[in-house]
């Protein structure tokens, strides 16, 4: 189940207790209610019907279903201007606003590709980011995990807002995951669905410590840093560490938008970055 139908299940669950905390693991220190004050504030139907992101890209189906129910959660995470328009931020600006300008500068070279980013609830020291890039076959945009615990890290955590929302609401029964990118191995929500080739084993859908000297500055392909299992990227990679050559293309059913992510990486196994909240 994906998209609107999955988001509808989240809405049904939230309706039972709108003021409940969306991030119970932060309690009692921080309460992030699904609905501010328990009273929903849906987006105007006419505005929602014609809404697009500033780039002109359409809202994903799940992203239309949720504000039709309530926008208070998104308002608290600075999704809108004072006039009610969408207010995306380039990746480096969002990171700088959340973590400080020093850290934002580490992601400046990815901001050309990730120019429309929105903060989402999730994590304490880490962050969740919706990146409006090329939609997947469900019309959804990827959700990234940002973590600065050891080195600046960015990874593909969810294939879309729908899966992020349902997992945050505890509806998917995914249990605890060891790393941010574990879901890409999931039989339903990862590359194993609908006959997708197991190409993920050849690389990492994540990047760490973006380098200003790295030759890859932007790309229309997911430049997975090619690795052997359990090892870091290979310095001798003819693509300069980007892993562009010979990567099998996903088949039908691939929910991870592989044409959206340019991975910068030092030579270390970023694929095993553990979730530290």
KOLBA-516810 format. One record per residue (C-alpha): residue in three letters; chain; x, y, z. Coordinates in Angstrom, 2 decimals. Each point is the difference from the previous one (the first is absolute). Layout:
// residues N
> resn|chain|c1|c2|c3
> ALA|A|X|Y|Z
...
***
This chain:
// residues 277
> resn|chain|c1|c2|c3
> UNK|A|0.00|0.00|0.00
> UNK|A|1.29|3.42|-0.96
> UNK|A|-1.01|3.60|-0.59
> UNK|A|-3.46|1.32|0.87
> UNK|A|-1.35|-3.29|1.37
> UNK|A|2.91|-0.35|2.40
> UNK|A|-0.25|3.66|1.04
> UNK|A|-3.74|-0.51|0.63
> UNK|A|0.88|-2.73|2.49
> UNK|A|2.32|2.40|1.81
> UNK|A|-2.74|2.62|0.14
> UNK|A|-2.46|-2.54|1.41
> UNK|A|2.51|-0.92|2.71
> UNK|A|0.75|3.64|0.85
> UNK|A|-3.73|0.85|0.20
> UNK|A|-0.30|-2.31|2.99
> UNK|A|2.34|2.26|1.99
> UNK|A|1.05|3.10|-1.98
> UNK|A|1.97|1.51|2.89
> UNK|A|2.13|-3.12|0.45
> UNK|A|3.73|0.38|-0.47
> UNK|A|1.31|-0.88|-3.46
> UNK|A|3.46|-0.66|1.47
> UNK|A|-0.60|-1.85|3.28
> UNK|A|3.69|-0.81|0.39
> UNK|A|0.64|3.70|0.73
> UNK|A|-2.42|0.05|2.94
> UNK|A|0.00|1.36|2.64
> UNK|A|2.62|2.49|-1.19
> UNK|A|-1.68|1.12|-3.22
> UNK|A|-3.60|-0.52|-1.09
> UNK|A|-0.74|0.12|-3.73
> UNK|A|-3.78|-0.47|-0.32
> UNK|A|-1.41|-1.12|-3.32
> UNK|A|-2.58|2.78|0.16
> UNK|A|0.67|3.24|1.87
> UNK|A|-2.45|0.23|2.90
> UNK|A|-1.83|-3.07|-1.30
> UNK|A|-2.09|2.20|-2.34
> UNK|A|0.62|-0.55|-3.72
> UNK|A|0.70|2.86|-2.39
> UNK|A|-0.46|-1.31|-3.55
> UNK|A|1.30|1.88|-3.02
> UNK|A|-2.62|1.82|-2.05
> UNK|A|-1.31|-2.38|-2.67
> UNK|A|0.38|2.51|-2.83
> UNK|A|3.58|0.82|0.98
> UNK|A|0.89|-3.65|0.34
> UNK|A|-1.51|-0.89|-3.37
> UNK|A|2.31|2.39|-1.82
> UNK|A|3.03|-0.32|2.25
> UNK|A|3.44|-0.78|-1.41
> UNK|A|3.49|0.46|1.36
> UNK|A|1.83|3.20|-1.05
> UNK|A|1.92|-1.99|-2.62
> UNK|A|-3.29|-0.94|-1.63
> UNK|A|0.29|-3.63|1.07
> UNK|A|-3.30|-1.48|1.17
> UNK|A|-0.74|-0.95|3.57
> UNK|A|0.27|-3.77|0.55
> UNK|A|-3.35|-1.76|0.49
> UNK|A|0.67|-0.59|3.71
> UNK|A|1.03|3.62|0.41
> UNK|A|-3.41|1.10|-1.30
> UNK|A|-1.87|-2.40|2.28
> UNK|A|1.72|1.11|3.21
> UNK|A|-0.58|3.81|-0.20
> UNK|A|-3.61|-0.70|-0.96
> UNK|A|-0.18|-1.35|3.55
> UNK|A|2.35|2.40|1.83
> UNK|A|2.90|2.37|-0.63
> UNK|A|0.98|0.87|3.57
> UNK|A|2.81|-2.57|0.10
> UNK|A|1.54|1.36|-3.19
> UNK|A|-0.42|3.59|1.17
> UNK|A|2.05|-0.77|3.10
> UNK|A|2.78|-1.28|-2.24
> UNK|A|0.08|3.20|-2.09
> UNK|A|-1.55|-1.33|-3.19
> UNK|A|-1.82|3.23|-0.78
> UNK|A|0.60|3.73|-0.33
> UNK|A|-2.08|2.49|1.96
> UNK|A|-2.25|0.19|-3.09
> UNK|A|-0.57|-3.74|-0.02
> UNK|A|2.23|-0.81|-2.98
> UNK|A|2.43|-2.90|0.09
> UNK|A|3.41|1.02|1.34
> UNK|A|2.57|-2.62|-1.01
> UNK|A|3.66|0.50|0.82
> UNK|A|3.12|-1.20|-1.81
> UNK|A|1.64|-2.87|1.85
> UNK|A|2.92|2.04|1.32
> UNK|A|-2.30|2.75|1.29
> UNK|A|-2.25|-2.49|1.77
> UNK|A|2.98|-1.73|1.60
> UNK|A|1.48|3.37|0.99
> UNK|A|-3.29|1.15|1.53
> UNK|A|-0.32|-3.21|1.99
> UNK|A|3.60|-0.81|0.88
> UNK|A|2.00|3.19|-0.55
> UNK|A|1.64|1.66|-2.99
> UNK|A|3.18|-2.04|0.38
> UNK|A|-1.88|-3.23|-0.69
> UNK|A|-2.10|1.55|-2.74
> UNK|A|3.13|0.82|-1.98
> UNK|A|0.87|-3.73|-0.08
> UNK|A|-3.06|-0.62|-2.19
> UNK|A|0.24|3.04|-2.27
> UNK|A|1.08|-2.06|-3.02
> UNK|A|-3.12|-2.16|0.23
> UNK|A|-2.40|2.93|0.12
> UNK|A|-0.18|0.40|-3.75
> UNK|A|-1.62|-3.41|-0.16
> UNK|A|-1.91|0.36|3.27
> UNK|A|-1.29|3.54|-0.40
> UNK|A|-3.49|-0.62|1.43
> UNK|A|0.21|-1.60|3.43
> UNK|A|-2.47|-0.09|2.87
> UNK|A|0.64|-0.98|3.60
> UNK|A|-2.05|-2.87|1.45
> UNK|A|-0.48|-1.22|3.56
> UNK|A|2.46|-2.67|0.98
> UNK|A|3.17|-0.54|1.97
> UNK|A|1.48|2.04|2.80
> UNK|A|3.61|0.59|-1.03
> UNK|A|-0.84|-1.17|-3.53
> UNK|A|-2.55|1.42|-2.45
> UNK|A|-2.44|-1.23|-2.68
> UNK|A|-0.22|1.95|-3.25
> UNK|A|-2.46|-0.21|-2.89
> UNK|A|1.93|0.75|-3.20
> UNK|A|-2.09|1.08|-2.99
> UNK|A|1.91|-1.45|-2.93
> UNK|A|-1.19|-2.42|-2.68
> UNK|A|-3.06|-1.91|1.24
> UNK|A|-0.05|-3.78|0.03
> UNK|A|-2.62|-2.07|-1.82
> UNK|A|-2.48|0.64|2.84
> UNK|A|0.47|3.76|-0.38
> UNK|A|1.80|0.21|3.33
> UNK|A|3.23|1.78|0.96
> UNK|A|2.78|-1.52|2.07
> UNK|A|0.53|0.61|3.71
> UNK|A|3.60|0.34|1.18
> UNK|A|1.62|-0.53|3.39
> UNK|A|2.54|2.60|1.10
> UNK|A|2.43|-0.86|2.78
> UNK|A|3.08|1.85|1.26
> UNK|A|1.00|-2.28|2.86
> UNK|A|3.39|-1.06|-1.43
> UNK|A|0.20|1.53|-3.46
> UNK|A|-2.58|1.88|-2.08
> UNK|A|-2.26|-2.74|-1.35
> UNK|A|-2.96|-0.06|-2.39
> UNK|A|-1.85|-3.21|-0.86
> UNK|A|-3.13|-1.20|-1.78
> UNK|A|-2.28|-0.97|2.87
> UNK|A|-3.44|-0.23|-1.65
> UNK|A|-1.10|-0.19|-3.64
> UNK|A|-2.81|2.49|0.62
> UNK|A|-2.01|2.11|2.43
> UNK|A|-2.65|-2.73|0.12
> UNK|A|2.37|-2.63|1.39
> UNK|A|1.64|2.52|2.34
> UNK|A|-3.39|1.02|1.39
> UNK|A|-1.22|-3.55|0.53
> UNK|A|3.22|-1.11|1.66
> UNK|A|0.01|3.04|2.30
> UNK|A|-3.57|-0.89|0.97
> UNK|A|1.14|-3.58|0.76
> UNK|A|-2.29|-1.61|-2.58
> UNK|A|2.54|-1.99|-2.01
> UNK|A|1.40|-2.26|2.72
> UNK|A|3.54|0.48|-1.25
> UNK|A|1.52|-0.20|3.46
> UNK|A|3.36|1.46|0.93
> UNK|A|2.44|0.51|-2.82
> UNK|A|3.74|-0.01|0.40
> UNK|A|0.85|2.59|-2.64
> UNK|A|-1.83|2.84|-1.69
> UNK|A|-0.02|-1.73|-3.39
> UNK|A|-1.16|-3.46|1.14
> UNK|A|-3.43|0.45|-1.56
> UNK|A|1.43|-0.20|-3.51
> UNK|A|0.42|-3.74|0.62
> UNK|A|-3.66|-0.44|1.00
> UNK|A|-2.02|-2.39|-2.13
> UNK|A|-2.92|2.42|-0.43
> UNK|A|1.53|3.45|0.31
> UNK|A|3.51|-0.71|-1.24
> UNK|A|1.67|-1.20|-3.19
> UNK|A|-1.25|-3.57|0.38
> UNK|A|-3.54|0.92|-1.11
> UNK|A|-1.33|-0.76|-3.47
> UNK|A|3.12|-1.71|-1.33
> UNK|A|2.46|2.82|0.60
> UNK|A|3.59|-1.24|-0.47
> UNK|A|2.07|-0.18|3.20
> UNK|A|2.35|2.75|-1.12
> UNK|A|-0.02|1.67|3.40
> UNK|A|2.61|-2.48|1.17
> UNK|A|2.43|1.72|-2.33
> UNK|A|-0.15|3.34|1.76
> UNK|A|-1.36|2.28|2.63
> UNK|A|-3.06|2.28|-0.26
> UNK|A|1.73|2.44|2.34
> UNK|A|2.80|2.50|0.12
> UNK|A|2.31|1.28|2.68
> UNK|A|2.23|3.06|0.30
> UNK|A|-0.66|1.70|-3.37
> UNK|A|3.29|1.11|-1.48
> UNK|A|0.46|3.32|-1.78
> UNK|A|2.72|-1.59|-2.14
> UNK|A|-2.10|-2.95|-1.11
> UNK|A|-0.36|-0.06|-3.81
> UNK|A|-3.70|-0.86|0.10
> UNK|A|-1.98|3.20|0.63
> UNK|A|-3.41|-0.91|-1.39
> UNK|A|-1.59|-2.86|-1.88
> UNK|A|-3.31|-1.31|-1.27
> UNK|A|0.96|-3.47|1.24
> UNK|A|0.35|-1.43|3.46
> UNK|A|3.77|-0.24|0.29
> UNK|A|0.21|-2.82|2.46
> UNK|A|3.47|-0.36|1.46
> UNK|A|0.84|-3.52|-1.11
> UNK|A|1.04|-2.36|2.74
> UNK|A|0.62|-3.63|0.61
> UNK|A|-2.10|-1.35|2.90
> UNK|A|1.31|1.31|3.28
> UNK|A|2.62|2.26|-1.56
> UNK|A|0.33|3.67|-0.83
> UNK|A|-0.09|1.55|-3.47
> UNK|A|2.87|-0.95|-2.28
> UNK|A|2.46|2.84|-0.63
> UNK|A|0.83|-1.51|-3.40
> UNK|A|-3.57|0.43|-1.25
> UNK|A|0.25|1.35|-3.59
> UNK|A|-2.93|2.31|0.73
> UNK|A|1.97|1.83|2.66
> UNK|A|-1.90|-1.68|2.83
> UNK|A|-3.46|0.68|-1.44
> UNK|A|-0.67|-3.50|-1.26
> UNK|A|-1.79|1.06|-3.19
> UNK|A|1.28|-2.66|-2.38
> UNK|A|-1.69|-3.35|-0.43
> UNK|A|-2.70|0.50|2.64
> UNK|A|-3.09|-2.05|-0.91
> UNK|A|-3.13|2.08|-0.41
> UNK|A|-2.93|-0.86|2.28
> UNK|A|-2.98|-1.75|-1.49
> UNK|A|-3.71|0.56|0.51
> UNK|A|-1.08|0.48|3.57
> UNK|A|3.12|1.83|1.16
> UNK|A|-1.17|2.47|2.65
> UNK|A|3.40|1.64|0.54
> UNK|A|0.53|2.93|-2.42
> UNK|A|3.48|-0.88|-1.14
> UNK|A|0.21|2.98|-2.36
> UNK|A|-0.01|2.44|2.88
> UNK|A|3.11|-0.46|2.13
> UNK|A|3.63|0.97|-0.61
> UNK|A|2.13|-1.68|2.67
> UNK|A|3.17|1.63|1.26
> UNK|A|2.03|-2.19|2.31
> UNK|A|3.30|-0.55|1.69
> UNK|A|1.40|-3.49|-0.04
> UNK|A|-1.92|-1.55|2.86
> UNK|A|-3.02|-2.34|0.26
> UNK|A|-2.71|2.66|0.30
> UNK|A|-2.59|-2.71|-0.73
> UNK|A|0.28|-1.16|3.61
> UNK|A|-0.65|3.35|1.69
> UNK|A|-2.02|-0.94|3.07
> UNK|A|-3.19|1.72|1.10
> UNK|A|0.78|1.99|3.12
> UNK|A|-3.21|2.10|0.06
***
